[in-house]
Amino acid sequence: MRAIRVATNGGPEVLELGEVELGEPGPGQLLVDVAAAGVNFIDTYQRSGIYSMELPFTPGSEGAGAVAAVGPDVDGFAVGDRVAWAMAPGSYAEKALVPAASAVKVPDGVDDRTAAAAMLQGMTAHYLITSTHEVSTGETALVHAAAGGMGLLLTQLIKHKGANVIGTVSTDEKERLARAAGADEIIRYTDADVAAEVRDLTDGRAASTVYDGVGRTTFDASLASLRPRGTLVLFGASSGPVPPFDPQRLNSGGSLFLTRPSLGHHLLSRDELDWRAGEVFGWITSGTIDFRIGGTYSLDEARRAHEDLEGRRTTGKLLILP
């Protein structure tokens, strides 16, 4: 089968398309014909070496497709089932060996592309608003990169919870998308002092929560945008990792809270996976959230997908279609 391989860490140029022998599924595994694979910033962190991976490897930790074979000791799945998964490497390929423990069945009414787009970002958005910080009616949240895949989801779900959203974007088109998703106010982070704008827009109260998946370039503004006892949820680092800092800044900023969560720590049991994935699929079928597919790429265009993502030339979710 054809698959993308990373033999050495580096930029998008290290993504190479080749032929790979996959073999039959082992105990606890499903062999899946991949219909769509999600492209996420974690893929770029693994490719570059920021997150260590054993080389060589096939990137892509999220996807959807049909079960082609079922390994020993697997219950609840059969050949032909439509499934989706996250936190399972090897999705940039025509076929993938997926742990059954990481897979969920895709309900009728959710197509393969939407299912692939929903798993990692959808469940991340779920834990961010329910577990990391339970969003409540009337509060104000600042969402960075509000027109990106995660930003659009968070904006829709925070509004669904009855809270207010201030989004940061860089262009007119991204502002239009963020407002369509429900953002109450928009800040052009390239042209404005974000923290000062947040305080102006909230009559000096500032934000109760900041959702920051950007990292290095937004961290200082995120801290400065919080009200006393506010929470900075640092869930990504698309601009690079945040340098070490003095925790006294949390005290001087108003007894602030800082957390750096990850999806893996919020999928610690089968029940938790089924709960999060089930609610995400329910939000999709009810129309509560809309997954914007911002771009699709063939396997041999994986390099360009990473270039577009890292170059901030995209909105919504990117998919590779093997």
Secondary structure, 3 states (H helix, E strand, C coil): CEEEEECCCCCHHHEEEEECCCCCCCCCEEEEEEEEEEECHHHHHHHHCCCCCCCCECCCCEEEEEEEEECCCCCCCCCCCEEEEECCCCCCECEEEEEHHHEEECCCCCCHHHHHHHHHHHHHHHHHHHHHCCCCCCCEEEECCCCEHHHHHHHHHHHHCCCEEEEEECCHHHHHHHHHCCCCEEEECCCCCHHHHHHHHCCCCCEEEEEECCCCCCHHHHHHCEEEEEEEEECCCCCCCCCCCCCHHHHHCCCCEEECCCHHHHCCCHHHHHHHHHHHHHHHHHCCCCCCEEEEECHHHHHHHHHHHHCCCCCEEEEECC
